[in-house]
Amino acid sequence: MPPAKRNPSKGKSKPTGAHAVAEEKSPPSSGKTPSAPRNIKAVLEHKPPRKAARDRLMLETRRLRTMFSEIAEHHAANMEGKIASVIDALEARTLPDEKIDEMLKALRGLTVKPEKGRRKDLSRIEKTVETLLKALEE
């Protein structure tokens, strides 16, 4: 007959004294390994999983697109307002011929290619509108 296997916990008595108190009061294990980062810097430096990073990138890019559209709309509204104020001023008063010629020269000197949607065309229009506003103020 084979020898019977013994359960090592059977037959042992519980520890007594100071060792028993320390063993009973030990905090429950959090399940973390000793090598897990414990400070905030280490946690923040930890790279997120690839899918999470990709999702975050897509979210931030969509936010950028929305911000760009909002800024472009505000900019266009501001420029249209300035142009409308020039039109209102021209309708409200009569100007000397020299002033009219100066303003026509500024408008006719404007060369843009709207189909290309270039930033430099927008800045040229802005400069022309500023020139018209200055001419009206003089």
C-alpha positions as CSV (number, residue, x, y, z in Angstrom):
1,M,0.0,0.0,0.0
2,P,1.4,3.5,-1.0
3,P,2.0,6.0,1.8
4,A,-0.8,8.4,2.4
5,K,-0.3,11.9,1.3
6,R,-0.3,14.4,4.1
7,N,-1.8,17.8,3.9
8,P,0.9,20.2,5.2
9,S,-1.6,22.6,6.8
10,K,-3.2,19.8,8.8
11,G,-1.8,19.2,12.2
12,K,-0.1,22.6,12.4
13,S,-1.2,25.0,15.1
14,K,-1.7,28.7,14.5
15,P,1.1,30.9,15.5
16,T,0.9,32.7,18.7
17,G,2.4,35.9,20.1
18,A,3.7,38.9,18.1
19,H,4.2,37.0,14.9
20,A,0.5,36.0,14.9
21,V,-0.7,39.6,15.3
22,A,1.5,40.8,12.4
23,E,0.2,38.0,10.2
24,E,-3.4,38.7,10.9
25,K,-3.1,42.5,10.4
26,S,-1.3,42.4,7.0
27,P,-3.3,44.4,4.4
28,P,-5.0,42.4,1.7
29,S,-3.0,42.1,-1.5
30,S,-4.0,44.6,-4.3
31,G,-3.1,42.1,-6.9
32,K,-0.3,44.3,-8.3
33,T,3.1,42.9,-8.9
34,P,6.0,44.5,-7.1
35,S,7.3,45.9,-10.5
36,A,4.1,47.8,-11.2
37,P,4.6,51.6,-11.3
38,R,3.6,53.3,-8.1
39,N,4.2,57.0,-8.9
40,I,2.2,59.3,-11.1
41,K,5.1,60.1,-13.4
42,A,5.7,56.4,-14.2
43,V,2.0,55.9,-14.9
44,L,1.8,58.9,-17.2
45,E,4.9,57.8,-19.1
46,H,3.4,54.4,-19.7
47,K,2.4,54.1,-23.3
48,P,-1.3,53.3,-23.8
49,P,-2.2,50.4,-25.9
50,R,-2.0,50.9,-29.7
51,K,-5.8,50.9,-30.2
52,A,-6.4,53.4,-27.4
53,A,-3.7,55.7,-28.9
54,R,-5.2,55.4,-32.3
55,D,-8.7,56.2,-31.0
56,R,-7.3,59.2,-29.1
57,L,-5.6,60.5,-32.2
58,M,-8.8,60.2,-34.2
59,L,-10.7,62.1,-31.5
60,E,-8.2,64.9,-31.3
61,T,-8.0,65.2,-35.1
62,R,-11.8,65.5,-35.3
63,R,-11.6,68.2,-32.6
64,L,-9.0,70.0,-34.7
65,R,-11.2,69.9,-37.8
66,T,-14.2,71.3,-35.8
67,M,-12.0,74.1,-34.4
68,F,-10.6,75.0,-37.8
69,S,-14.1,75.2,-39.3
70,E,-15.3,77.4,-36.4
71,I,-12.3,79.7,-36.7
72,A,-12.8,80.0,-40.5
73,E,-16.5,80.8,-40.1
74,H,-15.7,83.5,-37.5
75,H,-12.9,85.0,-39.7
76,A,-15.2,85.0,-42.8
77,A,-18.0,86.7,-40.8
78,N,-15.5,89.4,-39.6
79,M,-14.3,90.1,-43.1
80,E,-17.8,90.2,-44.5
81,G,-18.7,92.6,-41.8
82,K,-15.9,94.9,-42.7
83,I,-16.8,94.8,-46.4
84,A,-20.4,95.5,-45.5
85,S,-19.3,98.5,-43.5
86,V,-17.4,99.8,-46.5
87,I,-20.5,99.4,-48.7
88,D,-22.7,101.1,-46.1
89,A,-20.3,104.0,-45.9
90,L,-20.2,104.4,-49.6
91,E,-24.0,104.4,-49.8
92,A,-24.3,106.9,-47.0
93,R,-22.1,109.7,-48.3
94,T,-20.7,111.1,-51.5
95,L,-17.0,111.0,-51.9
96,P,-14.7,113.2,-53.9
97,D,-13.6,111.9,-57.3
98,E,-10.0,111.5,-56.1
99,K,-11.1,109.3,-53.2
100,I,-13.2,107.2,-55.6
101,D,-10.3,106.7,-58.0
102,E,-8.0,105.7,-55.2
103,M,-10.4,103.1,-53.9
104,L,-11.1,101.8,-57.4
105,K,-7.4,101.5,-58.0
106,A,-7.1,99.4,-54.8
107,L,-9.9,97.1,-55.8
108,R,-8.7,96.7,-59.4
109,G,-5.1,95.9,-58.2
110,L,-6.4,92.9,-56.3
111,T,-5.5,89.6,-58.0
112,V,-6.7,86.4,-56.5
113,K,-7.6,82.9,-57.6
114,P,-10.6,81.9,-55.5
115,E,-10.7,78.3,-56.9
116,K,-7.3,77.6,-55.3
117,G,-8.4,78.6,-51.8
118,R,-5.0,80.0,-50.9
119,R,-4.2,81.8,-47.7
120,K,-2.3,84.5,-49.5
121,D,-5.4,85.4,-51.5
122,L,-7.3,85.9,-48.2
123,S,-4.5,88.2,-46.9
124,R,-4.6,90.2,-50.1
125,I,-8.3,90.7,-49.7
126,E,-7.8,91.7,-46.1
127,K,-5.2,94.3,-47.0
128,T,-7.5,95.7,-49.7
129,V,-10.4,96.0,-47.3
130,E,-8.1,97.8,-44.8
131,T,-7.0,100.1,-47.5
132,L,-10.7,100.9,-48.3
133,L,-11.5,101.5,-44.7
134,K,-8.5,103.9,-44.3
135,A,-9.5,105.8,-47.4
136,L,-13.0,106.2,-45.9
137,E,-11.6,107.5,-42.7
138,E,-9.5,110.2,-44.3
